Amino acid sequence: MFNHNKEPKNTDRALHECTHCESKSVYPLYWTEVGYWHWHIVLRCPDCEEIDTGIFPQSDVEKFDNELVRAETELINGLAHLALFNMSEEVKFFVEALEADIVTADDFRDEPSITPEASGSEQWIVCKSLDPKRVEPIILRL
């Protein structure tokens, strides 16, 4: 639904609160100054996809801006926490692989480890698989 109001809105709700579903995640799609003390803002709720528009006083817009900064900080902190958790899980997995000798220094060479071996008149190439799930070497007959 799209609500359009050209008159300044006097509302008891904060601009980050949806008028339709009561979500507290409303964000601006567009804004422009109207005179010295008012702003025309198009708002969108990500939960119910309600679009609202209106002219709001500077004081409400400043509170909205503060809430957007607070929410952005909360999102960034949550992302940092999630990244740290994921990294710690990867480090734990890597340590377990080192302790089980699944990962060795040869895994970090720029070129694959290839060892030619001769057996009678046949020649074989033994190389380590790049697939971390495959532990046994790959043996190729030339």
C-alpha positions in Angstrom: 0.0 0.0 0.0 1.2 3.5 -0.7 0.2 6.4 1.5 1.0 9.9 0.3 0.5 12.9 2.5 1.6 16.4 1.5 0.8 17.9 4.9 3.3 17.7 7.8 2.6 14.6 9.8 2.1 14.7 13.5 2.6 11.1 14.6 3.1 9.5 18.0 5.2 6.8 16.5 8.9 7.1 15.6 9.7 7.1 11.9 11.5 3.8 12.2 8.3 2.1 13.3 5.9 0.7 10.6 2.3 2.0 10.7 1.1 -1.2 9.2 2.8 -4.1 11.0 4.6 -2.4 13.9 8.0 -3.5 12.8 10.9 -1.3 14.1 13.0 -1.7 10.9 11.6 1.0 8.6 14.2 2.8 6.5 14.2 5.8 4.1 14.1 5.2 0.4 14.2 8.9 -0.6 14.2 12.3 1.2 14.3 15.9 0.3 14.2 19.2 2.2 10.8 21.0 2.3 11.4 24.5 3.5 13.7 25.1 6.5 12.3 22.8 9.1 10.6 19.9 7.3 11.6 16.9 5.2 9.6 14.9 2.6 10.6 11.3 3.2 9.5 8.0 1.5 9.7 5.2 4.0 9.8 1.4 3.4 9.2 -1.4 5.9 11.2 -4.5 5.0 8.9 -6.8 6.9 5.6 -6.1 5.3 6.9 -4.0 2.3 4.6 -1.1 3.2 5.6 2.2 1.6 4.7 5.4 3.4 5.5 9.0 2.5 5.0 12.3 4.2 6.5 15.5 5.3 8.1 15.3 8.8 9.4 18.0 11.1 13.2 18.4 11.6 13.0 17.1 15.2 11.4 13.8 14.1 14.0 13.4 11.3 16.9 14.0 13.7 15.5 11.3 16.0 15.1 9.0 13.0 18.7 9.7 11.9 20.0 8.9 15.4 18.0 5.6 15.3 19.4 4.7 11.9 23.0 5.3 13.2 22.2 3.1 16.3 20.8 0.4 14.1 23.8 0.6 11.7 26.2 0.2 14.6 24.2 -2.8 15.9 24.4 -4.4 12.5 28.1 -3.8 12.1 28.7 -5.2 15.6 26.6 -8.2 14.8 28.5 -8.8 11.6 31.9 -8.5 13.4 30.7 -11.0 16.0 29.5 -13.4 13.3 32.8 -13.1 11.4 34.8 -13.7 14.5 32.8 -16.8 15.3 33.2 -18.1 11.8 36.9 -17.5 11.9 37.3 -19.3 15.2 35.5 -22.3 13.8 37.8 -22.3 10.8 40.9 -22.0 13.0 39.6 -24.9 15.2 39.0 -27.0 12.0 42.5 -26.2 10.7 44.2 -27.1 14.0 42.4 -30.4 14.0 43.6 -31.1 10.5 47.2 -30.2 11.5 47.0 -32.5 14.5 45.7 -35.3 12.3 48.4 -34.7 9.7 45.8 -34.1 7.1 47.4 -30.8 6.3 51.2 -30.5 5.9 53.6 -27.9 4.7 53.4 -29.3 1.2 49.8 -28.1 1.0 51.1 -24.6 0.9 53.5 -24.9 -2.0 52.8 -22.9 -5.1 53.1 -26.0 -7.3 51.8 -29.5 -6.6 54.2 -32.0 -5.1 55.1 -34.4 -7.9 57.5 -37.3 -7.5 58.4 -39.5 -10.5 59.1 -43.1 -9.6 60.6 -45.7 -11.9 59.5 -49.3 -11.6 61.1 -51.5 -14.2 60.2 -50.1 -17.7 57.2 -48.2 -16.4 57.3 -44.7 -14.9 54.8 -43.5 -12.3 53.9 -40.0 -11.0 52.8 -39.7 -7.4 51.1 -36.4 -6.5 49.0 -35.2 -3.6 45.4 -34.6 -4.3 44.1 -31.0 -4.0 40.9 -32.3 -2.7 41.1 -32.0 1.2 38.7 -35.0 1.6 41.1 -37.3 -0.3 44.0 -38.4 1.9 45.7 -41.0 -0.3 48.0 -39.8 -3.1 47.1 -40.0 -6.7 49.3 -42.4 -8.7 49.5 -41.9 -12.4 51.2 -44.3 -14.8 53.1 -42.6 -17.7 
